[in-house]
Amino acid sequence: MINSYKDLIVWQKAMDLVIAIYNITEKFPSSETYNLTSQMRRSAVSIPSNIAEGRRRCGKNEFRHFLFIAYSSGAELETQIEIIRRLQFSVDLDFKIVDDLLNEVMRLLNKIINTL
């Protein structure tokens, strides 16, 4: 039985994604601190935050609404990762963990949204 948003696998995986994003953005050049680093971190943090907020709200419709917001933040993050891939400084960065986690989170969010 799920008693808390912390029991949700999607929330747990989204938290892992936040850590992975923080780890990879640490390797970005300092010139990106207030640009893509900041934006990617905010997008990543938004995912588990909205899952948690929606779960604490009353009713399936509100929960679903916040899951859509989390899903949208995931789409933002996907785009930002693609931008980083296209920039020169990303050549030595390994995105496998980030890609795997983001794909799993997006898949889980989609499944929960469709179930609700």
Backbone bond lengths (Angstrom), bond angles and torsions (degrees), N, CA, C in turn:
res aa  C-N    CA-C-N  psi(-1)  N-CA   C-N-CA  omega(-1)  CA-C   N-CA-C  phi
1 M - - - 1.460 - - 1.534 109.50 -
2 I 1.309 115.13 141.61 1.456 120.55 -179.41 1.531 108.57 -94.59
3 N 1.316 115.20 115.24 1.453 121.23 -179.83 1.520 112.54 -99.62
4 S 1.309 116.60 -23.06 1.455 121.58 -173.71 1.523 109.44 -146.52
5 Y 1.311 116.15 157.90 1.463 119.71 174.09 1.530 111.01 -59.02
6 K 1.333 116.89 -25.90 1.464 120.79 179.22 1.517 112.51 -67.13
7 D 1.322 117.11 -18.89 1.457 121.94 177.06 1.527 112.44 -81.42
8 L 1.318 116.94 -15.05 1.465 121.03 -178.79 1.528 110.42 -74.09
9 I 1.319 116.36 126.77 1.469 121.56 178.15 1.532 110.28 -58.21
10 V 1.324 116.69 -40.25 1.463 120.05 -178.79 1.523 110.92 -62.09
11 W 1.325 117.77 -38.87 1.468 120.40 177.70 1.523 110.02 -66.34
12 Q 1.329 117.32 -43.44 1.467 121.68 179.97 1.524 111.00 -61.73
13 K 1.329 116.81 -44.07 1.470 121.00 178.84 1.528 110.73 -67.22
14 A 1.326 116.71 -36.82 1.469 120.36 177.91 1.524 110.55 -65.10
15 M 1.318 116.90 -37.07 1.472 120.28 176.04 1.530 110.43 -64.89
16 D 1.329 116.92 -40.83 1.465 120.70 175.82 1.532 110.37 -61.25
17 L 1.324 115.86 -38.62 1.463 120.97 178.06 1.527 111.10 -62.44
18 V 1.320 117.35 -41.45 1.473 120.91 177.93 1.525 109.84 -57.22
19 I 1.327 116.61 -47.29 1.470 120.67 -179.82 1.526 110.20 -61.85
20 A 1.339 117.04 -42.93 1.467 120.53 179.56 1.527 111.39 -63.09
21 I 1.330 117.03 -39.15 1.474 120.79 177.94 1.518 110.31 -66.28
22 Y 1.314 117.29 -43.53 1.469 119.74 177.30 1.528 110.27 -60.45
23 N 1.323 117.02 -41.69 1.467 120.39 -179.35 1.524 111.98 -64.20
24 I 1.325 117.01 -43.64 1.469 119.10 -177.60 1.524 111.29 -73.91
25 T 1.325 118.15 -35.71 1.464 119.64 -179.49 1.529 112.07 -72.19
26 E 1.319 117.04 -19.63 1.473 120.29 173.79 1.524 110.89 -60.86
27 K 1.318 116.41 -24.03 1.467 121.79 -177.29 1.524 112.85 -91.07
28 F 1.319 117.51 -2.75 1.460 121.33 178.43 1.527 109.09 -73.10
29 P 1.315 117.38 154.63 1.468 120.08 175.99 1.529 110.78 -63.23
30 S 1.304 115.70 152.24 1.466 120.44 -178.73 1.529 111.78 -61.13
31 S 1.301 117.65 -23.47 1.469 120.69 178.74 1.530 111.91 -65.54
32 E 1.321 117.60 -16.62 1.465 122.01 -179.88 1.532 113.21 -97.26
33 T 1.329 117.61 1.99 1.466 121.20 -175.42 1.525 112.26 -53.51
34 Y 1.317 118.02 -44.50 1.459 121.23 -176.53 1.519 111.89 -98.93
35 N 1.311 116.99 7.99 1.459 120.78 -179.82 1.524 109.63 -113.42
36 L 1.315 116.28 -106.15 1.462 119.89 -175.48 1.524 113.62 -66.30
37 T 1.312 118.41 -35.62 1.470 120.12 178.47 1.523 109.60 -57.87
38 S 1.292 116.23 -52.01 1.458 121.42 -178.78 1.533 111.42 -63.30
39 Q 1.306 116.47 -44.96 1.468 120.93 -177.66 1.523 111.27 -65.36
40 M 1.317 117.41 -42.52 1.465 120.47 179.98 1.525 111.57 -66.07
41 R 1.298 116.26 -39.13 1.465 119.85 178.61 1.523 110.63 -65.92
42 R 1.324 116.95 -41.63 1.470 119.82 178.96 1.527 111.16 -64.81
43 S 1.319 116.62 -41.44 1.465 120.13 178.09 1.524 111.27 -62.78
44 A 1.325 116.05 -44.22 1.465 120.58 -179.53 1.522 111.04 -64.42
45 V 1.311 117.21 -45.50 1.473 121.76 -179.56 1.527 110.67 -64.34
46 S 1.304 117.62 -31.98 1.459 121.93 -179.74 1.530 112.07 -62.79
47 I 1.303 117.88 -30.75 1.465 120.41 -175.66 1.537 111.49 -64.34
48 P 1.346 119.99 -61.56 1.468 118.01 179.87 1.532 112.49 -67.12
49 S 1.324 116.77 -28.17 1.474 119.70 178.88 1.520 111.15 -63.16
50 N 1.321 116.87 -43.99 1.463 120.16 179.90 1.524 112.31 -72.71
51 I 1.312 117.09 -33.02 1.466 119.74 174.08 1.527 109.17 -61.05
52 A 1.326 116.09 -47.04 1.469 121.16 -179.35 1.527 111.24 -63.37
53 E 1.335 116.33 -46.87 1.466 119.14 -178.37 1.525 110.87 -62.47
54 G 1.313 116.05 -44.39 1.461 119.64 180.00 1.511 113.09 -63.56
55 R 1.310 116.63 -37.82 1.470 121.00 179.71 1.524 111.43 -66.84
56 R 1.319 116.85 -32.82 1.464 121.67 -179.69 1.527 112.50 -79.43
57 R 1.323 116.91 -16.25 1.460 120.38 178.14 1.533 109.30 -74.68
58 C 1.299 115.08 166.07 1.470 119.83 179.41 1.528 109.96 -91.74
59 G 1.288 116.04 125.96 1.455 120.60 171.76 1.508 115.20 99.66
60 K 1.318 113.92 151.65 1.463 122.18 -179.11 1.523 112.52 -67.01
61 N 1.332 116.31 -37.11 1.468 119.00 -177.35 1.528 111.82 -63.90
62 E 1.326 116.41 -42.07 1.466 119.39 178.68 1.523 110.51 -68.08
63 F 1.323 116.79 -41.62 1.465 120.58 177.70 1.519 109.92 -58.90
64 R 1.321 115.61 -46.16 1.469 120.89 179.58 1.527 110.82 -60.90
65 H 1.321 117.04 -41.74 1.460 121.88 178.47 1.540 110.74 -57.35
66 F 1.328 116.77 -46.56 1.458 120.12 -179.33 1.530 112.12 -71.12
67 L 1.327 116.64 -28.76 1.469 119.38 174.49 1.527 110.20 -66.64
68 F 1.321 116.94 -37.03 1.468 120.65 175.16 1.527 110.63 -62.56
69 I 1.310 116.83 -40.68 1.470 120.19 177.65 1.524 109.99 -63.63
70 A 1.332 117.31 -43.85 1.469 121.36 177.47 1.528 110.18 -60.65
71 Y 1.325 116.44 -42.06 1.466 121.35 178.90 1.525 110.99 -62.84
72 S 1.316 116.08 -40.19 1.467 120.97 177.81 1.528 111.19 -64.81
73 S 1.319 116.65 -39.20 1.472 120.38 176.36 1.521 110.17 -63.88
74 G 1.320 116.70 -35.63 1.465 120.60 175.70 1.518 111.56 -63.72
75 A 1.329 116.70 -39.08 1.471 120.73 177.15 1.525 110.75 -65.52
76 E 1.336 116.29 -39.54 1.467 120.21 174.95 1.528 109.97 -58.55
77 L 1.327 114.99 -47.03 1.457 120.17 -178.04 1.527 111.30 -63.68
78 E 1.327 117.28 -39.13 1.473 120.88 176.19 1.522 110.36 -57.85
79 T 1.316 116.49 -43.97 1.464 121.65 -179.48 1.523 110.91 -65.61
80 Q 1.316 116.91 -43.40 1.463 121.10 179.38 1.530 111.19 -63.65
81 I 1.314 117.02 -38.15 1.473 120.64 177.00 1.517 109.65 -64.41
82 E 1.318 116.84 -40.04 1.465 120.12 178.66 1.530 110.77 -65.04
83 I 1.321 117.28 -38.31 1.468 120.76 176.83 1.528 109.70 -61.44
84 I 1.329 116.31 -46.22 1.469 120.85 179.49 1.525 110.94 -60.25
85 R 1.322 116.48 -41.50 1.474 120.16 179.23 1.529 111.40 -59.35
86 R 1.315 116.25 -33.22 1.465 120.47 -176.54 1.532 112.95 -83.28
87 L 1.315 116.32 -11.76 1.460 120.05 178.51 1.531 110.57 -86.96
88 Q 1.307 116.57 151.14 1.460 122.64 -174.99 1.527 114.22 -60.07
89 F 1.318 117.65 -37.37 1.458 118.99 -173.19 1.525 113.62 -74.38
90 S 1.317 118.26 -5.20 1.460 120.79 -176.77 1.525 113.49 -88.05
91 V 1.313 118.06 -1.25 1.461 121.92 -174.80 1.529 112.07 -56.04
92 D 1.307 118.50 -40.98 1.458 121.55 -176.12 1.533 114.00 -91.27
93 L 1.308 117.25 6.27 1.463 120.05 -178.10 1.531 111.07 -91.50
94 D 1.329 115.83 137.78 1.457 121.59 178.83 1.528 108.67 -100.89
95 F 1.305 116.07 112.83 1.458 121.96 -176.17 1.524 113.09 -96.21
96 K 1.322 118.95 4.36 1.467 121.21 -173.74 1.526 112.44 -56.17
97 I 1.316 118.34 -50.20 1.469 120.86 -178.13 1.526 110.46 -62.27
98 V 1.330 116.17 -45.56 1.463 121.12 179.69 1.529 110.16 -61.67
99 D 1.330 116.73 -47.18 1.463 120.56 -179.61 1.532 111.47 -60.27
100 D 1.324 116.12 -46.66 1.464 120.49 -178.57 1.526 111.51 -62.40
101 L 1.325 116.42 -45.58 1.463 120.19 -179.91 1.527 111.58 -66.06
102 L 1.321 116.84 -44.98 1.460 119.91 -179.15 1.528 110.73 -62.92
103 N 1.321 116.82 -43.12 1.470 119.84 177.91 1.523 111.32 -60.87
104 E 1.317 116.73 -42.76 1.462 120.40 179.58 1.529 111.66 -65.83
105 V 1.313 116.87 -44.23 1.460 120.75 179.13 1.536 110.21 -61.71
106 M 1.308 117.10 -45.24 1.463 120.40 -179.12 1.529 110.68 -63.78
107 R 1.301 116.81 -40.78 1.463 121.47 178.20 1.528 110.97 -62.98
108 L 1.336 116.51 -45.71 1.464 121.36 179.69 1.533 111.48 -64.83
109 L 1.321 116.45 -42.90 1.473 119.74 177.55 1.525 110.63 -60.12
110 N 1.308 115.98 -45.53 1.461 121.28 179.95 1.521 110.28 -59.47
111 K 1.313 116.58 -42.80 1.467 121.08 -179.77 1.525 111.51 -64.09
112 I 1.336 116.93 -45.58 1.463 120.37 179.78 1.524 111.04 -65.53
113 I 1.327 117.05 -43.08 1.468 120.89 179.21 1.528 109.99 -58.89
114 N 1.313 116.80 -45.47 1.467 120.44 -179.05 1.528 112.55 -69.03
115 T 1.324 116.31 -29.44 1.468 120.78 177.74 1.521 111.28 -71.38
116 L 1.341 115.87 -38.03 1.465 120.11 179.66 1.515 110.75 -74.66
